[in-house]
Amino acid sequence: MGDMEQLELNRHRKQMLADLRQLVEKYRAIFDWDIPDVDQAAADHLILDAVQAALVEIEHELTQIKP
């Protein structure tokens, strides 16, 4: 990554973190609504694993060499 791209990413890092926190909170709320007496620690682990898997999938899509 070039210097300009790194500077731009650094400028948006706090907003990116806030956006991801909001996404995780969205799915935490869904678990709370759908599962009475949810095991929040287990749900958090599942949600974070799913977010990480989605990021890996997106990474593979974006870095795939296209003909």
VEXRO-837765 format. One record per atom (N, C-alpha, C, O): atom name; residue in three letters; z, y, x; residue number from 1. Coordinates in Angstrom, 1 decimal. Example, Ala and Ser with C-alpha at 12.3 -4.5 7.8 and 13.67 -1.06 7.14 Angstrom:
# VEXRO-837765
> N,ALA,7.8,-5.7,13.2,1
> CA,ALA,7.8,-4.5,12.3,1
> C,ALA,7.8,-3.3,13.2,1
> O,ALA,8.5,-3.3,14.2,1
> N,SER,7.1,-2.2,12.8,2
> CA,SER,7.1,-1.1,13.7,2
> C,SER,7.9,0.0,12.9,2
> O,SER,8.0,1.1,13.4,2
END
This chain:
# VEXRO-837765
> N,MET,0.0,-1.2,0.9,1
> CA,MET,0.0,0.0,0.0,1
> C,MET,0.0,1.2,0.9,1
> O,MET,0.7,1.3,1.9,1
> N,GLY,-0.8,2.2,0.5,2
> CA,GLY,-0.9,3.4,1.3,2
> C,GLY,0.3,4.3,1.1,2
> O,GLY,1.1,4.1,0.1,2
> N,ASP,0.4,5.3,1.9,3
> CA,ASP,1.5,6.3,1.8,3
> C,ASP,1.5,7.0,0.5,3
> O,ASP,2.6,7.2,-0.1,3
> N,MET,0.4,7.4,0.0,4
> CA,MET,0.3,8.1,-1.3,4
> C,MET,0.7,7.3,-2.5,4
> O,MET,1.4,7.7,-3.4,4
> N,GLU,0.3,6.0,-2.4,5
> CA,GLU,0.7,5.1,-3.5,5
> C,GLU,2.2,4.9,-3.5,5
> O,GLU,2.8,4.8,-4.5,5
> N,GLN,2.8,4.7,-2.3,6
> CA,GLN,4.2,4.5,-2.2,6
> C,GLN,5.0,5.7,-2.7,6
> O,GLN,6.0,5.6,-3.4,6
> N,LEU,4.5,6.9,-2.3,7
> CA,LEU,5.2,8.1,-2.8,7
> C,LEU,5.1,8.2,-4.3,7
> O,LEU,6.1,8.6,-5.0,7
> N,GLU,4.0,7.9,-4.9,8
> CA,GLU,3.8,7.9,-6.3,8
> C,GLU,4.8,6.9,-7.0,8
> O,GLU,5.4,7.2,-8.0,8
> N,LEU,4.8,5.7,-6.4,9
> CA,LEU,5.7,4.7,-7.0,9
> C,LEU,7.2,5.1,-6.9,9
> O,LEU,7.9,5.0,-7.9,9
> N,ASN,7.6,5.7,-5.8,10
> CA,ASN,8.9,6.2,-5.6,10
> C,ASN,9.3,7.3,-6.7,10
> O,ASN,10.4,7.3,-7.1,10
> N,ARG,8.3,8.1,-7.0,11
> CA,ARG,8.5,9.1,-8.0,11
> C,ARG,8.8,8.5,-9.4,11
> O,ARG,9.5,9.1,-10.2,11
> N,HIS,8.3,7.3,-9.7,12
> CA,HIS,8.5,6.7,-11.0,12
> C,HIS,9.5,5.6,-11.0,12
> O,HIS,9.7,5.0,-12.1,12
> N,ARG,10.1,5.3,-9.9,13
> CA,ARG,11.0,4.2,-9.8,13
> C,ARG,12.2,4.2,-10.9,13
> O,ARG,12.4,3.2,-11.5,13
> N,LYS,12.8,5.4,-11.0,14
> CA,LYS,13.9,5.5,-12.0,14
> C,LYS,13.4,5.2,-13.4,14
> O,LYS,14.1,4.5,-14.2,14
> N,GLN,12.2,5.7,-13.8,15
> CA,GLN,11.7,5.5,-15.1,15
> C,GLN,11.3,4.1,-15.3,15
> O,GLN,11.5,3.5,-16.4,15
> N,MET,10.8,3.4,-14.3,16
> CA,MET,10.4,2.0,-14.4,16
> C,MET,11.7,1.2,-14.6,16
> O,MET,11.6,0.3,-15.5,16
> N,LEU,12.7,1.5,-13.9,17
> CA,LEU,14.0,0.7,-14.1,17
> C,LEU,14.5,1.0,-15.6,17
> O,LEU,15.0,0.0,-16.2,17
> N,ALA,14.5,2.2,-16.0,18
> CA,ALA,14.9,2.5,-17.4,18
> C,ALA,14.1,1.8,-18.4,18
> O,ALA,14.6,1.3,-19.4,18
> N,ASP,12.7,1.7,-18.2,19
> CA,ASP,11.9,1.0,-19.1,19
> C,ASP,12.2,-0.5,-19.2,19
> O,ASP,12.2,-1.1,-20.3,19
> N,LEU,12.4,-1.1,-18.0,20
> CA,LEU,12.8,-2.5,-18.0,20
> C,LEU,14.1,-2.8,-18.6,20
> O,LEU,14.3,-3.8,-19.3,20
> N,ARG,15.1,-1.9,-18.4,21
> CA,ARG,16.4,-2.0,-19.1,21
> C,ARG,16.2,-2.0,-20.6,21
> O,ARG,16.8,-2.8,-21.3,21
> N,GLN,15.4,-1.1,-21.1,22
> CA,GLN,15.2,-0.9,-22.5,22
> C,GLN,14.5,-2.2,-23.0,22
> O,GLN,14.8,-2.7,-24.1,22
> N,LEU,13.6,-2.8,-22.3,23
> CA,LEU,12.9,-4.0,-22.7,23
> C,LEU,13.9,-5.2,-22.8,23
> O,LEU,13.9,-5.9,-23.8,23
> N,VAL,14.8,-5.3,-21.8,24
> CA,VAL,15.8,-6.4,-21.8,24
> C,VAL,16.7,-6.1,-23.0,24
> O,VAL,17.1,-7.1,-23.7,24
> N,GLU,17.1,-4.9,-23.2,25
> CA,GLU,18.1,-4.6,-24.4,25
> C,GLU,17.4,-4.9,-25.7,25
> O,GLU,18.1,-5.4,-26.6,25
> N,LYS,16.1,-4.7,-25.8,26
> CA,LYS,15.4,-5.1,-27.0,26
> C,LYS,15.5,-6.6,-27.3,26
> O,LYS,15.9,-6.9,-28.4,26
> N,TYR,15.3,-7.4,-26.3,27
> CA,TYR,15.4,-8.8,-26.5,27
> C,TYR,16.9,-9.3,-26.7,27
> O,TYR,17.1,-10.3,-27.3,27
> N,ARG,17.8,-8.6,-26.0,28
> CA,ARG,19.2,-8.9,-26.2,28
> C,ARG,19.6,-8.7,-27.7,28
> O,ARG,20.3,-9.5,-28.3,28
> N,ALA,19.1,-7.6,-28.3,29
> CA,ALA,19.4,-7.3,-29.7,29
> C,ALA,18.8,-8.4,-30.6,29
> O,ALA,19.4,-8.8,-31.6,29
> N,ILE,17.6,-8.8,-30.3,30
> CA,ILE,16.9,-9.8,-31.1,30
> C,ILE,17.7,-11.1,-31.1,30
> O,ILE,17.9,-11.8,-32.1,30
> N,PHE,18.2,-11.5,-29.9,31
> CA,PHE,19.1,-12.7,-29.8,31
> C,PHE,20.3,-12.5,-30.7,31
> O,PHE,20.7,-13.4,-31.4,31
> N,ASP,20.9,-11.3,-30.6,32
> CA,ASP,22.1,-11.1,-31.4,32
> C,ASP,21.8,-11.2,-32.9,32
> O,ASP,22.6,-11.7,-33.7,32
> N,TRP,20.7,-10.7,-33.4,33
> CA,TRP,20.3,-10.8,-34.8,33
> C,TRP,20.0,-12.2,-35.2,33
> O,TRP,20.4,-12.6,-36.3,33
> N,ASP,19.4,-13.0,-34.4,34
> CA,ASP,18.9,-14.3,-34.8,34
> C,ASP,19.8,-15.4,-34.6,34
> O,ASP,19.7,-16.5,-35.2,34
> N,ILE,20.8,-15.2,-33.7,35
> CA,ILE,21.7,-16.3,-33.4,35
> C,ILE,23.2,-15.9,-33.6,35
> O,ILE,23.7,-15.1,-32.8,35
> N,PRO,23.8,-16.3,-34.6,36
> CA,PRO,25.2,-16.0,-34.8,36
> C,PRO,26.0,-16.6,-33.6,36
> O,PRO,25.8,-17.7,-33.2,36
> N,ASP,27.0,-15.8,-33.2,37
> CA,ASP,27.9,-16.2,-32.1,37
> C,ASP,27.1,-16.6,-30.8,37
> O,ASP,27.4,-17.6,-30.2,37
> N,VAL,26.1,-15.8,-30.5,38
> CA,VAL,25.2,-16.1,-29.4,38
> C,VAL,26.1,-16.1,-28.1,38
> O,VAL,27.0,-15.3,-27.9,38
> N,ASP,25.7,-17.0,-27.2,39
> CA,ASP,26.3,-17.0,-25.8,39
> C,ASP,25.6,-16.0,-25.0,39
> O,ASP,24.5,-16.3,-24.5,39
> N,GLN,26.1,-14.8,-24.9,40
> CA,GLN,25.4,-13.7,-24.4,40
> C,GLN,25.0,-13.9,-22.9,40
> O,GLN,23.9,-13.5,-22.5,40
> N,ALA,25.8,-14.5,-22.1,41
> CA,ALA,25.5,-14.8,-20.7,41
> C,ALA,24.3,-15.8,-20.7,41
> O,ALA,23.4,-15.5,-19.8,41
> N,ALA,24.3,-16.8,-21.5,42
> CA,ALA,23.1,-17.7,-21.5,42
> C,ALA,21.9,-17.0,-22.0,42
> O,ALA,20.8,-17.2,-21.4,42
> N,ALA,22.0,-16.2,-23.0,43
> CA,ALA,20.9,-15.5,-23.5,43
> C,ALA,20.3,-14.5,-22.5,43
> O,ALA,19.1,-14.4,-22.3,43
> N,ASP,21.2,-13.8,-21.8,44
> CA,ASP,20.8,-12.8,-20.7,44
> C,ASP,20.0,-13.6,-19.7,44
> O,ASP,19.0,-13.1,-19.2,44
> N,HIS,20.5,-14.7,-19.3,45
> CA,HIS,19.8,-15.5,-18.2,45
> C,HIS,18.4,-15.9,-18.7,45
> O,HIS,17.5,-15.8,-17.9,45
> N,LEU,18.3,-16.4,-19.9,46
> CA,LEU,17.0,-16.8,-20.5,46
> C,LEU,16.0,-15.6,-20.5,46
> O,LEU,14.9,-15.7,-20.2,46
> N,ILE,16.6,-14.4,-21.0,47
> CA,ILE,15.7,-13.2,-21.1,47
> C,ILE,15.2,-12.8,-19.8,47
> O,ILE,14.1,-12.5,-19.6,47
> N,LEU,16.1,-12.7,-18.8,48
> CA,LEU,15.7,-12.3,-17.5,48
> C,LEU,14.7,-13.2,-16.8,48
> O,LEU,13.8,-12.8,-16.1,48
> N,ASP,14.9,-14.5,-17.0,49
> CA,ASP,14.0,-15.5,-16.5,49
> C,ASP,12.6,-15.3,-17.1,49
> O,ASP,11.6,-15.4,-16.5,49
> N,ALA,12.6,-15.0,-18.4,50
> CA,ALA,11.3,-14.8,-19.1,50
> C,ALA,10.6,-13.6,-18.7,50
> O,ALA,9.4,-13.5,-18.5,50
> N,VAL,11.4,-12.5,-18.4,51
> CA,VAL,10.8,-11.3,-17.9,51
> C,VAL,10.2,-11.5,-16.5,51
> O,VAL,9.1,-11.0,-16.2,51
> N,GLN,11.0,-12.2,-15.7,52
> CA,GLN,10.5,-12.5,-14.3,52
> C,GLN,9.2,-13.3,-14.4,52
> O,GLN,8.3,-13.1,-13.6,52
> N,ALA,9.2,-14.3,-15.2,53
> CA,ALA,8.0,-15.2,-15.4,53
> C,ALA,6.8,-14.4,-15.9,53
> O,ALA,5.7,-14.6,-15.4,53
> N,ALA,7.0,-13.4,-16.8,54
> CA,ALA,6.0,-12.6,-17.3,54
> C,ALA,5.4,-11.7,-16.2,54
> O,ALA,4.2,-11.5,-16.1,54
> N,LEU,6.3,-11.2,-15.3,55
> CA,LEU,5.9,-10.3,-14.2,55
> C,LEU,5.1,-11.1,-13.2,55
> O,LEU,4.1,-10.6,-12.7,55
> N,VAL,5.4,-12.3,-13.0,56
> CA,VAL,4.7,-13.2,-12.0,56
> C,VAL,3.3,-13.4,-12.6,56
> O,VAL,2.3,-13.4,-11.9,56
> N,GLU,3.2,-13.7,-13.9,57
> CA,GLU,1.9,-13.9,-14.6,57
> C,GLU,1.0,-12.7,-14.5,57
> O,GLU,-0.2,-12.8,-14.2,57
> N,ILE,1.6,-11.5,-14.8,58
> CA,ILE,0.9,-10.3,-14.7,58
> C,ILE,0.4,-10.0,-13.2,58
> O,ILE,-0.7,-9.6,-13.0,58
> N,GLU,1.3,-10.3,-12.3,59
> CA,GLU,0.9,-10.2,-10.9,59
> C,GLU,-0.3,-11.0,-10.5,59
> O,GLU,-1.2,-10.6,-9.8,59
> N,HIS,-0.3,-12.3,-11.0,60
> CA,HIS,-1.4,-13.2,-10.7,60
> C,HIS,-2.7,-12.6,-11.4,60
> O,HIS,-3.8,-12.7,-10.8,60
> N,GLU,-2.6,-12.1,-12.6,61
> CA,GLU,-3.8,-11.6,-13.2,61
> C,GLU,-4.3,-10.4,-12.5,61
> O,GLU,-5.5,-10.2,-12.3,61
> N,LEU,-3.5,-9.5,-12.0,62
> CA,LEU,-3.9,-8.3,-11.4,62
> C,LEU,-4.4,-8.5,-10.0,62
> O,LEU,-5.2,-7.7,-9.5,62
> N,THR,-3.9,-9.5,-9.3,63
> CA,THR,-4.3,-9.8,-7.9,63
> C,THR,-5.4,-10.8,-7.7,63
> O,THR,-5.9,-11.1,-6.6,63
> N,GLN,-5.9,-11.4,-8.9,64
> CA,GLN,-6.9,-12.4,-8.8,64
> C,GLN,-8.2,-11.7,-8.4,64
> O,GLN,-8.6,-10.6,-8.8,64
> N,ILE,-8.9,-12.4,-7.5,65
> CA,ILE,-10.2,-11.8,-7.0,65
> C,ILE,-11.2,-12.1,-8.1,65
> O,ILE,-11.4,-13.2,-8.6,65
> N,LYS,-11.9,-11.0,-8.5,66
> CA,LYS,-12.9,-11.1,-9.6,66
> C,LYS,-14.3,-11.0,-8.9,66
> O,LYS,-14.5,-10.3,-8.0,66
> N,PRO,-15.2,-11.9,-9.5,67
> CA,PRO,-16.6,-11.9,-8.9,67
> C,PRO,-17.3,-10.6,-9.2,67
> O,PRO,-18.5,-10.4,-8.8,67
END
